[in-house]
Amino acid sequence: MSVVWTFPTRILFGEGVVEEIGREAAHLGARHALIVTCAGVADAGLASLVGQALDMAGVAYSVFDSVTTNPTSTQVDRASEAFRGAHADLVVAVGGGAAIDVAKLLRVRATQEVALADLAGDGAARITGPLPPLIAVPTTSGTGSEVSRIATVTIERDHVRRRIVVSSPTLLPNVAVLDPRLTLGLSPELTATTGFEALAHCIEAFCSPALHPMADAVALEGIEIVARNLERAVREPRDLAARSAMMEASMMGGVAAQKGLGAAHALALALGSEQKLHHGLACALCLPAVLDFNRSANALKTARVGRILGARGDDVETLAFEASGAVRALRKHLHLPAGLAEAGVTDDELPRIAAVAAADPAHLGNPRPCDADDLLSLLRASM
């Protein structure tokens, strides 16, 4: 059996690198960029900051700021229309994972006759030919979408909503610009939930049974970085060293996740689409139960995760058992909800959420196989 290992795109990292976007755009041959963002990021002045850098390089730009937390196919279509209408030749995504995912997919819709719904799973092979270049500028530290070949979107058709995952190397941004100054305005709650998303990416990627030793090494270091810095970033939001570290961890989680994820992400994606729950918060609430569920299938890896997160024990069995408790303790220290019920999820909604999670391919990377009944049990254990 053979496997294919790929690592991501060109990455600019450090305080002030946002000012280099104009140079990167010019290097890509751009004359007119479409900035894709959300209203909150635009109101905070971050899109304008990127626009100034483009101006300095003589690159014109337009702004599409209608992305929402859980992006839809309608938003992708409107963004692609804005791209064509502006005669743009470059996309610059400024924001969290939602803005970056919309930016990835609008390049397909703007240049190819293919429906987004047809790109799920093996349908990604329908993406042919070169896409317009993309510069990704994250303003949160959680998704790692700036270095990921994956985009998620909710398909809206005939009053039916269905969340899909599109995975293709062609979706990778050409350049990722990671400037920790752009995360200084994040609230403590959003810092905590996005940080937990980065942690979940690293943990589930590391625990995945797929063979990818480079991703394993990246994931382990990402867990270490989160363990050392997330609480400090929440407690001291102007601490640039902690912000920088969390941006590193988020990027590393995005790199590691190409190996695969697991049940916690399938559940979190379902909770996002069905309950509008923030993805990072959903990961934080479901991850402990999933670690317990998987312990019999990968005790050694679970133990390593537990040790990094502060679990106590002298043997693999004890450390593996305590891993979920270490995650719960971190969640408590960050003042996040103690369970799904506290986050507003009710028991009667769980079967529908479990069914949606069972249809999500993320759980196929889980170290212990799980079906809809297992996923329902994990939801109940996370209440």
C-alpha positions, 0 to 999 in steps of 0.5 A: 500500500502507498500513501501520499504526504503533502505539506502546505503552502508558503507561510509568512509569520510574525508581527507586522507581516500583514504589511507584506500582503501587497508585495505577495499580491504583486508577486502573484501578478494581481491587479485587482483583489477581492477581499472576502471577510465578515462584517465583524472583521470589516467593522474592526478595521482589519479588512481595511488594514489589508486593503492599505497594504494592497494599495501600497503595492498598486493593487486595486481591491473590492470587498465582500463582507457578507460571510457568516459563522456557518457559511452557505452555498448562497454566500459562496455564489454571491462572493463568486459573482462579486469576484467576476463583477469586479474582474478580480484576479486574486482572492484575499480571505481575511477572517476565521475559517468561514471567510477562508472556506468561502474564499476557497470555494468561490474560486471554483464557482467563479471559474468552473461550471460545477455545483458545490453539492457535487464536490463532496467526497470524491466529487472534488475530482471535478475541480480541474485546471488552475484556480485564481490565487488565494492569500489567506489572512486568519484573524483567529487562532483555531481553524488552520484553514489557511494551510488546509485543503479542506473547505466546509459549506452548508448547501441550501437547496429547496429549503433543505440544508446539508453541510458538506466537506470539500477536500482537494489540494487545489483548494490550498491557499497560495500564501498564508499570512499569519500576523498575531496582531490581528488576533488581539481584539478577540474576546476571552471566550472566542480565544478559548473556543478557537484555541480548543478547536486548534487543540482538537485538530492536533489531538484527533489528527495525532490519534488517527490510525492513518500513517503520517509520521510528519503530521504526528510530530506536528500535532504533538508539538501543537498540543504542547504549544496549546498546553503552555499558552492557551490559558495565558492568551485567554487571561492576558489577551494583549500578550503577543507572545501567547497570541503568536504561540496560539497562531502557530498551534492553529496553523500546526493543527491545520497541517496535521489534520490532513492526516485525518480527524475523528468522531469529535469533529463529526459531532462538532460539525453536526452541532454547528449545522443543526444547532449553530454551535461554535465549532471550537466550543462543540469540539471542547464539549465532545472531545472528552467523551470521544477520548474515553470512547477511543481509549481501548483502541489507542491507549498509548497515544491517548496517554501521551496526550494526557501527559502533555495536558497535565494528567498524572500517572506512572503508567499508560493505562492511568494516563490514558484514563486521565486524559479526558479529565485533563481536557475537562479541567482545561475547559473549566479553567477557560470558563467554558460550559460544562456540557452540551446542555449548558450550551443549549442543546436538549435531549430530544435533538440528539438523535437528529444530530447523531444522524447528521454526524454519522453522515459526516466523513470525519468520523471515518478517521476515528481510531475506534469505528463508530456508527450512529448509535455510538455517536448518539451515546457520545452526545449523551455522554457530552451533555 
